[in-house]
């Protein structure tokens, strides 16, 4: 398998993001990272795992609604996510917003299922274990493609 120069550049970018995610973010990484609030993991129509939500202080987009680049890793408890492009600090999740809205409308947390946000054309990933599995499978596949490309190019791993 021989990747095109454009695909090779993408895979190199993703491999750098994977390496960064495996180490985890530094305090400086998070201090410079945009904040993603009311966020949700989803699978795009093209089959890519990403986050969607409201971003603040994005270096290119400012403050707006976004879908991120390919999600590489996420630690919701620690409050961060790594995409192919950058680190994000995670604010309130969309699940927390849904629960707050349901409680304010109905006065009962048990009615939280009545409010669900989705992004048209995208499939939400609600199960953290499934999300972890999908990310692991993606990273494995990226490494396999990288190895095949390097082997076909005669490059060392």
N, C-alpha and C positions, 0 to 999 in steps of 0.2 A: 504494500500500500504506500503510495506516495502522495502526500498532501500538497495542495497548491500553496504558493507562498502566503496567500491570504489566510487559508485554513491553518497553516503552520504558525502564523503570527497569533491567531486566536488560541490555539492549543498552548503555545508558550505563555500567553497571558493567563489562561486558566490554570496551568501548572504552577505559575508563580502564586496565584491566589490560593491554590490548594496548599502549597508549602506554607504560606502565611497563616492560613486557617489552622494548620496542624500545630503551629507554634502558639497561636492565639494572639489577640490584639494586645499591644502595649498600651500604657496609659496615654501616650502621645497619639497613637492611632485613634483611640476613642475620643480624645479631646478634639481632634480635627474632623471626626466623622460626622456626616449629617445625621439628623434624627429622623427615624421613620416611625410615625405614629399611626394608630388605627390600621395596623398592618395585618396581612394574611399571607400565608404561603399558598401558592397555586401552581397549576401546570398550564402553560400557555397552549394555544391552539397548535403550535409547532412541537409540543412535547417537552418544552424546557421548564425546569423548576425555577420559580422566581418568587419575589415578594411584591405585593402591591399595597399601597397605602398613601399617606400624606407625608411628604418629606419637607424638612425645614433645613435651610442652609446647605443645600446641595451645591457643590462647586460649579456645576454647569447649568442646573435647572432652577436654582433658588428654592422657593417654597411653592409646592404644587402637588398635585396627585401624580403618582408615578407607578410604573412597573419597573422593577430593577432588572439588571442583567442577570445572567445565570446565577442562581444561588449555589454556593459552594458549601457553606456551613452555617449553622445557627445555634446559639445557646441563649434561648429565651430567658432562662433564669439569670444568667449573667448579664443579659441585656445587650447582646450584640449579634450581628450577622455579617458574614463575609460573602460578597458576590464576586463575580469575575472582575468587576471594576473597582470595588472599594469596600471599606468597612462601613457599617451602619450601627448607630446606637438605636436600640429598640425602645420606643415609648410604649404606650398602651396598645394592646393588641385589639383587633377587631372583635374578638370574642368578649373582651372586657367591655367594649363599647356596646355590643349587643345586649349583654347582661344588664348594663346600666340603663339602657333604653327600655328594655322589657320591664325592669323593676319600676322605673318612673311612670311607665304607661299603665302597668297592671298592678303594681304594688306587691308583686310576688316574683321571687327569683325563679320559681318553677316554670314560669311562662317564658323563660329566656329563649326557648326554641321557636317562639312565635316570630322572632326577628332574626333574619339571616341576611347578611350582605354578601353579594357575589359580584364578580366582574364578568360582564357578558363575554362569552366565548372561552372563558377560563374555568378550570375545575379546581375548586378549593381543596386543599389538603388539610383535613381536620385532625388527623391522627398523627401525633408526634413520632410514634414508632414507625409509621409508614414513611413519613418525611425523612427520617434518619436513614431508612433503608434505601429510599430513592436517591438520596444524596450519595450514599456509599456506593451504590451501583453506578451512578454517574461518574464518580471519581475513578472507580475501577475501569470503566470503559474508556475514559480519557487516557489513563495510563496505558491501556492496551493499544489504543490507536497511536499514541506517541511512540511506544516501543516498536510497533510495526512500521511506522514511518521512518524512524531512525534506522531500523534494520535494513529497510529497502534503500536507504541513502548511504548505508555503510558507516553510519555514525555510531559511536559508542554510547551506551546508555548512560 
